[in-house]
Amino acid sequence: MSTPTSNSKRRRIPGAGENSPHGERPEPERTSVSQESGGERGLASLHRKFTAQLATPQLNYKVLMVVTACLTILGLVMVLSSSMVTSYASGSSVFGEFIKQAVVVFLGLVAMWVALRMRPETIRKYSPLLLGVAIVMLIMVLIPGVGIGGEEVGSNSWIRIGPVGVQPSEVAKLALAVWGAATVSYKARATQRLNSGLGAFLIVSAAIVALVFLQKDLGMAFSVCIVVAALIFFAGVSRRAITSVLGSVAVLGVFSITRQSFRGDRIKTWKDALTLNFSESTTQGAAYHSHQGILSLSDGGMFGVGLGQSRAKWFYLPEAKNDFIFAIVGEELGLLGAFFVVFLFGMLGWFGIRTALAQKDPFLRLLAATLTIGISVQAFFNMGYVVGLLPVTGIQLPLISAGGSSAIITLLSMGLLCNCARNEPETVSSMQHEGRPLIDRILMLPEPQGYKAGEQRRNERRETAYSYGEPVTRQRASAGRGSQDVRRERDRVEQSIRRVGGESRLRGYDGVRRQDLPPTATPKPIPRSRHRADEAGPPRARKTRRTIDNRHRRR
């Protein structure tokens, strides 16, 4: 009798094998093994369900729409809470700033709806026009009397259009992302060389960054450089090229910081905020914003002091509704509210990159990745300098901070990103077979069309009058009017004629009756009269055979 192994599933007979060293196992050990196997099965089941849920079509699109809605609503609530005191102090109603922001957000939602309805070909087609408008606006803001801002904000980067102030650098950032994705993806596919597409993009990017630097707006120059670096990275450029671009940006940043004294003070303030070692002189001077922001975050605790109950907005924290609105979020909503904002931007970054990776169209892939990185990095940089981890640069928190052009451009960018998610191959197939989701039916969005590789190039070739040489279907005098199969049959017949010693018939072959064709190499069967003639005598047989052969040849 063989000893049962540890993997044996036979039922153990009671009392058997008690004296054997391999007879039985302790009961507690068997229970723990079963518990571990059950736990592993549970984790494996959860992992399979989670993976299957992530592979669901339309998931990226729905998550991005939900994240945009949550950030927009939260931004309106926090603008109302943080601007009530300053609005009332300016002589208007406590809802004055909130009404302005609500109008701007409504215009941004209209722009987002338009971006959702546009087809990728239309976005690619009008990208040069958007870039031209952005460059013109950047030049206009440098004209004395047109650009506003001045020394009170440290930069001259706004244009007043009626009651609305427009920041051209925001428009330039979006235009550079859209036009750069269209240019790099198209030229890289047409020439199979990435350098040919990046040359024009780098020249235009350098010109736009230089124009933003001339406005003395280091924060927006940093945002534009983020867009450029993201597009270069996702285009597949080597690390050496990316490092050289980032090094050039760093040199320009250091040069700009040394030219302005208040930017040097910001570096010192960053060092104090990072170590939480503020001196008495700096807290009333250059470090006043950072010091008050950190105090607001510390007052919030875990659950916050309550919505609308912030004390920092009572003229303690400057720019409470703009650059340092994240401090008000942390004070009123606590650590949980601040973590919720971080979680929303993290979801935006993750599902935005998933959208880019799921694309088959190179233009949509580059556009989705660039827009995602541009919005996410700006958001985390803003939250980073509010908590003291990064130097203060003056960029806003997207969709949360109060601002006209920033809200409109960010919602337009989110509309383009959600449009990329709608045009994923799996999402297009799902909408075509299962129907559009509820949000699309409410917004009356058209059904997306599938991407066809090379469609743009084919359409351009149809519309362009190129000469491709002589068509292969043109009739030629030397080769006859027949097709290739007819010419091949003619050559075969000519070879057969040469083998039997006949004359070549080089004349028009097309349309010739079949009975007029020359004989082929395969001989016809000999008639019975020929066999009877062979059986006759020699003189008569030769004459008869000659007559029969002539008749047979004439047939």
Secondary structure, DSSP 4 states (H G I P E B T S, - for coil): -PPPPTT--PPPPTTTTSSSTTS---HHHHHHHHHHHHHHHHHHHHHHHHHHHHTSTTHHHHHHHHHHHHHHHHHHHHHHHHHHHHHHHTTS-TTHHHHHHHHHHHHHHHHHHHHHHS-HHHHHHTHHHHHHHHHHHHHHTTSTTTEE-GGGTT---EEEETTEEE-HHHHHHHHHHHHHHHHHHHHHHHHS-HHHHHHHHHHHHHHHHHHHHHTT-HHHHHHHHHHHHHHHHHTT--HHHHHHHHHHHHHHHHHHHHH-HHHHHHHHHHHHHHHT---HHHHTTTTHHHHHHHHHHHHHTTT-S-TT--STTTTTSTTTTTTTHHHHHHHHHHHHHHHHHHHHHHHHHHHHHHHHHT-SSHHHHHHHHHHHHHHHHHHHHHHHHHTTSS-------TTTS--HHHHHHHHHHHHHHHHHHHTSHHHHHHHHHH---HHHHHHTPPPPPPP-TTHHHHHHHHHS-----S-TTS-BTTTBSS-HHHHHHHHHHHHHHHHHT-----S--TT--GGGSPP-SSPPPPPHHHHHHHHS-HHHHHHHHHHHHHHHHH-
